[in-house]
Amino acid sequence: MKLIYCLTAALVVSMTAYAQDTPEKEKRKALNISLNTESGLKVDKEEGDDVKEGVYATTKNDTTKKRTENKFDFTFAVVDVGINSLQDKTDYSSAEARNFLNVPANMKNEQLFSLRSGKSWNVNVWPFMFKARLAKSKYQKVYVSSGVGLQMYNFRFNKDISYLNNTTPEVYLDSVDFSKNKLGFTYLSVPLSLTLKTKVAKGTWLVYGAGVTGGYRLSSWTKQESGLRGKQKNHDAFNFNDFNACVTGELGISGIFRIYATYQLTPLHSTALAQYPLSIGLRFGGV
């Protein structure tokens, strides 16, 4: 009987100790799970060890860093490719215009300078642009930008006209048939633009803006090709303005496409003719 009582007593003591130990283990286990799921912390000790010694922080923000946009930055290699036209506001009845044009009287009008559609190109190259972000919100960004680059125009004429700059500049009707008759310009230009971006969908920004450019004429030339004379290229100032000023605009979807337009506020010629280039095309790159 004594053996039975002793075994019974030992069983009771063992169960009591187990009952007291189990809640403590469960408590530690619960704490272990809570630290992993709620705090983003990792426990590096075996279950049952002191939790304080096995905890170290490894949050998601330590491994995934979001790239932030700088308030001041550079944009490189912006290129415009478009089609030219001439907005002609010349008073062809004026003595100045009539003296400048050495052509038959019935040709002294804007049709003398008609262009071949699709063959008169404008190419602008901006190697780098400095930009500053003026404002930023969840749905709107505003930038101002400037830089330096080249504006290049060429105009392909339908008529066999030639520019001459001997004693006085003039335009005359040539005696040969040209297969190519082109007038070209290169300006060193400085743009100043205000660009806005409006968020229209997730990851999609509408881009639009306007600005001005000021340029200095580096060169002007004519290039003519004919069966009689072959290829001829003549660099000259003729009577063109040394400086130009343009207004510009752009519209598009950031990272997909942009359309640009430029209109020259100053006439090409310093006297006689009032012709203003207008260009429209695609912009590759941009603020």
C-alpha positions in Angstrom: 0.0 0.0 0.0 2.8 2.3 0.9 4.3 1.8 -2.6 0.9 2.8 -4.2 0.8 5.9 -2.1 4.3 6.8 -3.0 3.7 6.4 -6.7 0.5 8.4 -6.5 2.2 11.2 -4.7 5.1 11.3 -7.2 2.6 11.4 -10.1 0.7 14.3 -8.5 3.9 16.3 -8.0 5.0 15.6 -11.6 1.7 16.8 -13.1 1.7 19.9 -10.9 5.2 20.8 -12.1 4.3 20.2 -15.7 1.2 22.3 -15.4 3.3 25.2 -14.0 6.0 24.8 -16.6 3.7 24.6 -19.7 2.1 28.1 -19.4 5.6 29.6 -19.2 6.7 27.8 -22.4 3.5 28.8 -24.2 4.0 32.4 -23.1 7.5 32.4 -24.5 6.3 30.8 -27.7 3.5 33.4 -28.1 6.0 36.1 -27.5 8.3 34.5 -30.1 5.5 34.5 -32.8 4.4 38.0 -31.9 7.9 39.4 -32.5 8.2 37.7 -35.9 4.8 38.7 -37.3 4.1 42.1 -35.8 7.4 43.8 -35.3 9.3 42.4 -38.3 12.0 41.2 -35.9 13.9 37.9 -36.0 14.5 35.5 -33.1 17.9 33.8 -33.4 17.6 31.5 -30.4 16.0 28.1 -29.9 12.6 28.0 -28.5 12.7 28.3 -24.7 15.9 30.4 -24.5 15.8 34.0 -23.2 14.1 36.1 -25.9 16.0 39.3 -25.0 19.3 37.7 -26.1 18.1 36.4 -29.5 16.5 39.5 -31.0 18.0 41.8 -33.7 16.4 44.2 -36.1 16.1 43.4 -39.9 13.3 45.5 -41.2 12.2 45.6 -44.9 13.3 49.2 -45.2 16.9 48.2 -44.6 17.0 46.1 -47.7 14.7 48.0 -50.1 15.5 51.6 -50.5 13.2 53.8 -52.6 15.1 56.1 -55.1 14.3 59.7 -54.4 14.4 62.4 -57.2 16.9 65.1 -56.7 15.6 68.7 -56.6 18.5 69.7 -58.9 19.6 67.4 -61.6 20.8 67.1 -65.3 19.1 65.7 -68.3 21.3 64.5 -71.1 21.0 64.0 -74.9 17.6 65.6 -75.7 17.0 65.5 -79.5 14.2 67.1 -81.6 13.4 66.0 -85.1 10.6 67.8 -87.0 9.3 69.4 -90.2 9.8 73.0 -91.1 7.5 75.5 -92.7 7.8 79.2 -93.4 5.3 81.7 -92.1 5.6 84.5 -94.7 4.4 87.9 -93.7 6.4 89.9 -96.3 4.8 92.9 -97.9 5.7 92.0 -101.5 4.4 95.3 -102.8 7.1 97.3 -100.9 10.0 98.7 -102.8 12.5 97.0 -100.4 11.1 93.5 -101.2 10.8 94.1 -104.9 14.4 95.3 -105.1 15.6 92.3 -103.2 13.9 89.8 -105.5 15.6 89.7 -108.9 12.8 87.6 -110.5 10.0 88.2 -113.0 7.3 90.5 -111.5 4.6 87.8 -111.5 6.9 85.7 -109.2 7.4 88.3 -106.6 5.2 86.6 -104.0 5.3 84.0 -101.3 5.0 81.2 -103.8 8.6 81.9 -104.8 9.7 80.3 -101.5 7.3 77.3 -101.5 8.9 74.3 -99.8 9.0 70.6 -100.6 6.8 69.0 -98.0 8.5 66.4 -95.9 12.0 67.4 -97.0 12.5 70.6 -95.0 13.8 69.4 -91.6 14.4 70.9 -88.2 16.9 69.1 -85.8 17.7 70.4 -82.4 20.3 68.8 -80.2 20.6 69.6 -76.5 23.6 67.7 -75.1 22.7 68.5 -71.5 19.9 70.4 -69.7 20.0 71.6 -66.1 16.7 71.2 -64.3 15.3 72.4 -60.9 12.1 71.1 -59.4 10.0 74.0 -58.2 7.1 72.1 -56.8 6.1 68.5 -56.1 2.9 66.8 -54.9 1.3 63.3 -55.3 -0.2 64.3 -58.6 1.8 67.3 -59.9 5.4 68.2 -60.5 6.8 71.5 -61.9 10.3 72.0 -63.3 12.4 74.9 -64.8 15.2 73.9 -67.1 18.0 75.5 -69.2 21.1 74.4 -71.1 22.9 75.0 -74.4 22.6 73.3 -77.8 22.2 73.6 -81.5 19.1 74.5 -83.6 19.5 73.4 -87.2 17.1 74.3 -90.0 17.0 73.4 -93.6 14.5 74.5 -96.2 14.1 72.6 -99.6 12.7 74.9 -102.2 10.5 74.0 -105.2 11.7 76.9 -107.3 15.2 77.2 -108.8 16.0 80.3 -106.7 19.5 81.2 -105.6 20.8 83.6 -102.9 23.6 86.0 -103.9 25.6 88.3 -101.7 27.9 90.3 -104.0 27.6 94.1 -103.8 24.1 93.8 -102.4 22.2 90.7 -101.2 19.5 89.4 -103.5 17.5 86.4 -104.5 17.4 85.6 -108.2 15.9 82.9 -110.4 18.7 80.6 -111.6 19.1 79.3 -115.2 19.5 75.6 -114.3 17.1 73.0 -113.0 18.1 71.9 -109.5 17.5 68.4 -108.3 18.2 69.7 -104.8 18.0 73.3 -103.7 18.4 73.8 -100.0 19.0 76.7 -97.6 20.4 75.8 -94.1 21.1 77.4 -90.7 22.8 76.5 -87.5 22.2 78.4 -84.3 24.0 78.1 -81.0 20.9 78.4 -78.7 20.1 78.6 -75.0 16.6 77.4 -74.0 14.6 78.3 -70.9 11.6 76.1 -70.3 8.8 75.6 -67.7 7.7 71.9 -67.7 4.8 70.4 -65.8 3.9 66.8 -65.1 0.4 65.7 -64.1 -0.3 62.2 -62.9 -3.2 60.8 -64.9 -3.0 57.1 -64.0 -0.7 54.8 -61.9 2.8 55.3 -63.3 1.5 57.6 -66.1 2.4 61.3 -66.2 1.1 63.9 -68.7 3.9 66.2 -69.7 3.4 69.7 -71.0 5.3 73.0 -71.0 6.4 76.1 -72.8 9.5 78.2 -73.0 11.8 80.5 -75.1 15.1 80.1 -76.8 17.7 82.7 -77.8 20.3 81.8 -80.5 23.2 83.1 -82.4 23.7 82.1 -86.1 26.9 80.1 -86.4 26.5 79.5 -90.1 24.1 79.8 -93.1 24.5 78.2 -96.4 22.9 77.0 -99.7 23.4 73.5 -101.1 22.4 72.9 -104.7 22.7 69.9 -107.0 22.2 69.8 -110.8 23.4 67.8 -113.7 25.1 70.9 -115.2 27.0 72.1 -112.1 27.1 69.0 -109.9 27.1 69.7 -106.1 27.7 73.3 -104.9 27.7 74.6 -101.4 28.0 78.3 -100.6 28.5 79.6 -97.0 27.5 83.2 -96.6 25.6 85.6 -94.4 23.5 86.8 -97.3 21.1 89.2 -95.5 20.2 86.9 -92.6 19.8 88.0 -89.0 22.7 87.0 -86.6 20.3 86.4 -83.7 17.0 84.6 -83.4 14.4 84.2 -80.6 11.7 81.4 -80.5 8.8 80.4 -78.4 8.6 76.6 -77.7 6.0 74.1 -76.5 5.8 70.4 -75.8 3.1 67.8 -75.0 3.2 64.1 -74.4 3.3 61.2 -72.0 6.5 60.9 -69.9 8.7 58.0 -71.1 6.5 57.2 -74.1 6.3 60.2 -76.6 6.6 63.9 -76.7 5.5 66.4 -79.4 7.4 69.7 -79.6 6.8 72.9 -81.6 8.9 76.0 -82.1 8.0 79.4 -83.7 10.6 81.9 -84.5 9.7 85.4 -83.3 12.4 87.1 -85.2 12.5 87.1 -89.1 15.2 85.1 -90.9 16.2 88.2 -92.9 17.5 91.5 -91.6 15.8 93.4 -94.5 13.3 93.0 -97.3 11.6 89.7 -96.3 9.6 88.8 -93.2 9.7 85.0 -93.0 9.4 83.1 -89.7 10.2 79.4 -89.3 7.6 77.1 -87.7 8.7 73.6 -86.7 6.8 70.7 -85.3 7.9 67.1 -84.6 9.0 64.5 -82.0 11.2 65.0 -79.0 13.4 62.2 -77.7 14.2 62.6 -74.1 13.4 65.6 -72.0 12.9 66.8 -68.4 
